[in-house]
Amino acid sequence: MAHKISTDCISCGACASTCPVEAIAEGTPYVVDAATCTDCGACEGACPVGAISAE
């Protein structure tokens, strides 16, 4: 199961810089590559607006 970034994303990049497998790509909103995501949850804790959740 991968994480998902909602439209509440403010594109700050905090999630991408904490992802240990580089599964998050820049965009508006940022996007998680489900095939690469290991479901570690690091991004969820790094998001300042709570825009990331388990899918």
Jmol script that loads the backbone (N, CA, C; Angstrom):
load data "model"
ATOM      1  N   MET A   1       0.847  -1.184   0.000  1.00  0.00           N
ATOM      2  CA  MET A   1       0.000   0.000   0.000  1.00  0.00           C
ATOM      3  C   MET A   1       0.888   1.242   0.000  1.00  0.00           C
ATOM      4  N   ALA A   2       0.630   2.156  -0.881  1.00  0.00           N
ATOM      5  CA  ALA A   2       1.408   3.395  -0.984  1.00  0.00           C
ATOM      6  C   ALA A   2       0.683   4.533  -0.281  1.00  0.00           C
ATOM      7  N   HIS A   3       1.369   5.630  -0.122  1.00  0.00           N
ATOM      8  CA  HIS A   3       0.755   6.823   0.422  1.00  0.00           C
ATOM      9  C   HIS A   3       0.249   7.686  -0.731  1.00  0.00           C
ATOM     10  N   LYS A   4      -0.678   8.582  -0.425  1.00  0.00           N
ATOM     11  CA  LYS A   4      -1.275   9.444  -1.432  1.00  0.00           C
ATOM     12  C   LYS A   4      -1.210  10.884  -0.940  1.00  0.00           C
ATOM     13  N   ILE A   5      -0.943  11.800  -1.855  1.00  0.00           N
ATOM     14  CA  ILE A   5      -0.885  13.217  -1.525  1.00  0.00           C
ATOM     15  C   ILE A   5      -2.142  13.883  -2.068  1.00  0.00           C
ATOM     16  N   SER A   6      -2.874  14.552  -1.183  1.00  0.00           N
ATOM     17  CA  SER A   6      -4.136  15.183  -1.577  1.00  0.00           C
ATOM     18  C   SER A   6      -3.911  16.562  -2.184  1.00  0.00           C
ATOM     19  N   THR A   7      -4.982  17.167  -2.635  1.00  0.00           N
ATOM     20  CA  THR A   7      -4.917  18.503  -3.223  1.00  0.00           C
ATOM     21  C   THR A   7      -4.648  19.576  -2.171  1.00  0.00           C
ATOM     22  N   ASP A   8      -4.584  19.203  -0.908  1.00  0.00           N
ATOM     23  CA  ASP A   8      -4.224  20.146   0.150  1.00  0.00           C
ATOM     24  C   ASP A   8      -2.728  20.452   0.123  1.00  0.00           C
ATOM     25  N   CYS A   9      -1.979  19.708  -0.692  1.00  0.00           N
ATOM     26  CA  CYS A   9      -0.534  19.875  -0.824  1.00  0.00           C
ATOM     27  C   CYS A   9      -0.192  21.320  -1.211  1.00  0.00           C
ATOM     28  N   ILE A  10       0.802  21.896  -0.518  1.00  0.00           N
ATOM     29  CA  ILE A  10       1.242  23.260  -0.825  1.00  0.00           C
ATOM     30  C   ILE A  10       2.550  23.256  -1.623  1.00  0.00           C
ATOM     31  N   SER A  11       2.975  22.087  -2.090  1.00  0.00           N
ATOM     32  CA  SER A  11       4.175  21.918  -2.924  1.00  0.00           C
ATOM     33  C   SER A  11       5.435  22.490  -2.281  1.00  0.00           C
ATOM     34  N   CYS A  12       5.598  22.246  -0.983  1.00  0.00           N
ATOM     35  CA  CYS A  12       6.765  22.765  -0.266  1.00  0.00           C
ATOM     36  C   CYS A  12       7.995  21.877  -0.422  1.00  0.00           C
ATOM     37  N   GLY A  13       7.788  20.584  -0.740  1.00  0.00           N
ATOM     38  CA  GLY A  13       8.901  19.668  -0.954  1.00  0.00           C
ATOM     39  C   GLY A  13       9.393  18.952   0.288  1.00  0.00           C
ATOM     40  N   ALA A  14       8.797  19.210   1.428  1.00  0.00           N
ATOM     41  CA  ALA A  14       9.237  18.557   2.671  1.00  0.00           C
ATOM     42  C   ALA A  14       9.121  17.042   2.576  1.00  0.00           C
ATOM     43  N   CYS A  15       8.094  16.564   1.941  1.00  0.00           N
ATOM     44  CA  CYS A  15       7.883  15.117   1.817  1.00  0.00           C
ATOM     45  C   CYS A  15       8.948  14.477   0.938  1.00  0.00           C
ATOM     46  N   ALA A  16       9.236  15.105  -0.176  1.00  0.00           N
ATOM     47  CA  ALA A  16      10.205  14.546  -1.128  1.00  0.00           C
ATOM     48  C   ALA A  16      11.595  14.442  -0.515  1.00  0.00           C
ATOM     49  N   SER A  17      11.956  15.410   0.298  1.00  0.00           N
ATOM     50  CA  SER A  17      13.292  15.390   0.890  1.00  0.00           C
ATOM     51  C   SER A  17      13.422  14.354   1.999  1.00  0.00           C
ATOM     52  N   THR A  18      12.309  13.850   2.528  1.00  0.00           N
ATOM     53  CA  THR A  18      12.371  12.839   3.586  1.00  0.00           C
ATOM     54  C   THR A  18      12.158  11.423   3.078  1.00  0.00           C
ATOM     55  N   CYS A  19      11.763  11.270   1.827  1.00  0.00           N
ATOM     56  CA  CYS A  19      11.489   9.937   1.283  1.00  0.00           C
ATOM     57  C   CYS A  19      12.798   9.170   1.056  1.00  0.00           C
ATOM     58  N   PRO A  20      12.980   8.039   1.745  1.00  0.00           N
ATOM     59  CA  PRO A  20      14.232   7.294   1.615  1.00  0.00           C
ATOM     60  C   PRO A  20      14.405   6.564   0.281  1.00  0.00           C
ATOM     61  N   VAL A  21      13.331   6.390  -0.470  1.00  0.00           N
ATOM     62  CA  VAL A  21      13.427   5.690  -1.758  1.00  0.00           C
ATOM     63  C   VAL A  21      13.117   6.596  -2.954  1.00  0.00           C
ATOM     64  N   GLU A  22      13.046   7.885  -2.697  1.00  0.00           N
ATOM     65  CA  GLU A  22      12.791   8.885  -3.741  1.00  0.00           C
ATOM     66  C   GLU A  22      11.563   8.562  -4.582  1.00  0.00           C
ATOM     67  N   ALA A  23      10.465   8.229  -3.894  1.00  0.00           N
ATOM     68  CA  ALA A  23       9.221   7.864  -4.574  1.00  0.00           C
ATOM     69  C   ALA A  23       8.305   9.048  -4.827  1.00  0.00           C
ATOM     70  N   ILE A  24       8.715  10.243  -4.428  1.00  0.00           N
ATOM     71  CA  ILE A  24       7.856  11.416  -4.558  1.00  0.00           C
ATOM     72  C   ILE A  24       8.404  12.354  -5.623  1.00  0.00           C
ATOM     73  N   ALA A  25       7.537  12.706  -6.573  1.00  0.00           N
ATOM     74  CA  ALA A  25       7.922  13.584  -7.675  1.00  0.00           C
ATOM     75  C   ALA A  25       7.286  14.954  -7.504  1.00  0.00           C
ATOM     76  N   GLU A  26       8.013  15.975  -7.938  1.00  0.00           N
ATOM     77  CA  GLU A  26       7.539  17.347  -7.851  1.00  0.00           C
ATOM     78  C   GLU A  26       6.336  17.555  -8.752  1.00  0.00           C
ATOM     79  N   GLY A  27       5.405  18.347  -8.268  1.00  0.00           N
ATOM     80  CA  GLY A  27       4.204  18.663  -9.020  1.00  0.00           C
ATOM     81  C   GLY A  27       3.277  19.495  -8.171  1.00  0.00           C
ATOM     82  N   THR A  28       2.103  19.748  -8.668  1.00  0.00           N
ATOM     83  CA  THR A  28       1.098  20.484  -7.901  1.00  0.00           C
ATOM     84  C   THR A  28      -0.193  19.699  -7.952  1.00  0.00           C
ATOM     85  N   PRO A  29      -0.512  18.832  -7.016  1.00  0.00           N
ATOM     86  CA  PRO A  29       0.322  18.510  -5.854  1.00  0.00           C
ATOM     87  C   PRO A  29       1.452  17.546  -6.219  1.00  0.00           C
ATOM     88  N   TYR A  30       2.363  17.361  -5.269  1.00  0.00           N
ATOM     89  CA  TYR A  30       3.417  16.362  -5.449  1.00  0.00           C
ATOM     90  C   TYR A  30       2.750  14.999  -5.636  1.00  0.00           C
ATOM     91  N   VAL A  31       3.460  14.041  -6.227  1.00  0.00           N
ATOM     92  CA  VAL A  31       2.886  12.738  -6.547  1.00  0.00           C
ATOM     93  C   VAL A  31       3.764  11.618  -6.007  1.00  0.00           C
ATOM     94  N   VAL A  32       3.140  10.592  -5.417  1.00  0.00           N
ATOM     95  CA  VAL A  32       3.857   9.421  -4.916  1.00  0.00           C
ATOM     96  C   VAL A  32       3.792   8.319  -5.971  1.00  0.00           C
ATOM     97  N   ASP A  33       4.936   7.766  -6.324  1.00  0.00           N
ATOM     98  CA  ASP A  33       5.001   6.634  -7.244  1.00  0.00           C
ATOM     99  C   ASP A  33       4.693   5.378  -6.433  1.00  0.00           C
ATOM    100  N   ALA A  34       3.511   4.833  -6.596  1.00  0.00           N
ATOM    101  CA  ALA A  34       3.059   3.686  -5.805  1.00  0.00           C
ATOM    102  C   ALA A  34       3.946   2.463  -5.977  1.00  0.00           C
ATOM    103  N   ALA A  35       4.559   2.319  -7.130  1.00  0.00           N
ATOM    104  CA  ALA A  35       5.419   1.160  -7.378  1.00  0.00           C
ATOM    105  C   ALA A  35       6.734   1.251  -6.606  1.00  0.00           C
ATOM    106  N   THR A  36       7.156   2.451  -6.284  1.00  0.00           N
ATOM    107  CA  THR A  36       8.421   2.661  -5.580  1.00  0.00           C
ATOM    108  C   THR A  36       8.226   2.826  -4.076  1.00  0.00           C
ATOM    109  N   CYS A  37       7.103   3.365  -3.669  1.00  0.00           N
ATOM    110  CA  CYS A  37       6.808   3.641  -2.257  1.00  0.00           C
ATOM    111  C   CYS A  37       6.868   2.360  -1.423  1.00  0.00           C
ATOM    112  N   THR A  38       7.562   2.432  -0.284  1.00  0.00           N
ATOM    113  CA  THR A  38       7.673   1.284   0.620  1.00  0.00           C
ATOM    114  C   THR A  38       6.742   1.407   1.817  1.00  0.00           C
ATOM    115  N   ASP A  39       5.890   2.420   1.821  1.00  0.00           N
ATOM    116  CA  ASP A  39       4.895   2.635   2.883  1.00  0.00           C
ATOM    117  C   ASP A  39       5.550   2.858   4.248  1.00  0.00           C
ATOM    118  N   CYS A  40       6.686   3.552   4.268  1.00  0.00           N
ATOM    119  CA  CYS A  40       7.388   3.785   5.530  1.00  0.00           C
ATOM    120  C   CYS A  40       6.733   4.876   6.361  1.00  0.00           C
ATOM    121  N   GLY A  41       6.018   5.814   5.722  1.00  0.00           N
ATOM    122  CA  GLY A  41       5.321   6.868   6.435  1.00  0.00           C
ATOM    123  C   GLY A  41       6.148   8.104   6.735  1.00  0.00           C
ATOM    124  N   ALA A  42       7.395   8.147   6.315  1.00  0.00           N
ATOM    125  CA  ALA A  42       8.248   9.309   6.578  1.00  0.00           C
ATOM    126  C   ALA A  42       7.644  10.581   5.994  1.00  0.00           C
ATOM    127  N   CYS A  43       7.086  10.483   4.814  1.00  0.00           N
ATOM    128  CA  CYS A  43       6.502  11.650   4.156  1.00  0.00           C
ATOM    129  C   CYS A  43       5.293  12.188   4.912  1.00  0.00           C
ATOM    130  N   GLU A  44       4.505  11.280   5.435  1.00  0.00           N
ATOM    131  CA  GLU A  44       3.292  11.672   6.156  1.00  0.00           C
ATOM    132  C   GLU A  44       3.643  12.547   7.362  1.00  0.00           C
ATOM    133  N   GLY A  45       4.667  12.162   8.088  1.00  0.00           N
ATOM    134  CA  GLY A  45       5.089  12.938   9.249  1.00  0.00           C
ATOM    135  C   GLY A  45       5.762  14.249   8.892  1.00  0.00           C
ATOM    136  N   ALA A  46       6.317  14.341   7.696  1.00  0.00           N
ATOM    137  CA  ALA A  46       7.030  15.547   7.275  1.00  0.00           C
ATOM    138  C   ALA A  46       6.111  16.629   6.711  1.00  0.00           C
ATOM    139  N   CYS A  47       4.914  16.250   6.298  1.00  0.00           N
ATOM    140  CA  CYS A  47       4.005  17.209   5.656  1.00  0.00           C
ATOM    141  C   CYS A  47       3.454  18.207   6.674  1.00  0.00           C
ATOM    142  N   PRO A  48       3.714  19.512   6.454  1.00  0.00           N
ATOM    143  CA  PRO A  48       3.257  20.527   7.408  1.00  0.00           C
ATOM    144  C   PRO A  48       1.749  20.796   7.375  1.00  0.00           C
ATOM    145  N   VAL A  49       1.064  20.341   6.320  1.00  0.00           N
ATOM    146  CA  VAL A  49      -0.367  20.599   6.218  1.00  0.00           C
ATOM    147  C   VAL A  49      -1.202  19.325   6.276  1.00  0.00           C
ATOM    148  N   GLY A  50      -0.572  18.192   6.551  1.00  0.00           N
ATOM    149  CA  GLY A  50      -1.316  16.936   6.669  1.00  0.00           C
ATOM    150  C   GLY A  50      -1.954  16.456   5.386  1.00  0.00           C
ATOM    151  N   ALA A  51      -1.307  16.707   4.259  1.00  0.00           N
ATOM    152  CA  ALA A  51      -1.877  16.357   2.962  1.00  0.00           C
ATOM    153  C   ALA A  51      -1.571  14.932   2.516  1.00  0.00           C
ATOM    154  N   ILE A  52      -0.834  14.174   3.332  1.00  0.00           N
ATOM    155  CA  ILE A  52      -0.431  12.831   2.936  1.00  0.00           C
ATOM    156  C   ILE A  52      -1.069  11.793   3.861  1.00  0.00           C
ATOM    157  N   SER A  53      -1.612  10.746   3.247  1.00  0.00           N
ATOM    158  CA  SER A  53      -2.225   9.673   4.029  1.00  0.00           C
ATOM    159  C   SER A  53      -2.004   8.339   3.333  1.00  0.00           C
ATOM    160  N   ALA A  54      -2.187   7.271   4.085  1.00  0.00           N
ATOM    161  CA  ALA A  54      -2.074   5.929   3.504  1.00  0.00           C
ATOM    162  C   ALA A  54      -3.223   5.738   2.542  1.00  0.00           C
ATOM    163  N   GLU A  55      -2.940   5.114   1.422  1.00  0.00           N
ATOM    164  CA  GLU A  55      -3.958   4.903   0.398  1.00  0.00           C
ATOM    165  C   GLU A  55      -4.825   3.725   0.728  1.00  0.00           C
TER     166      GLU A  55
END
end "model"
wireframe off; spacefill off
backbone 0.3
color backbone group
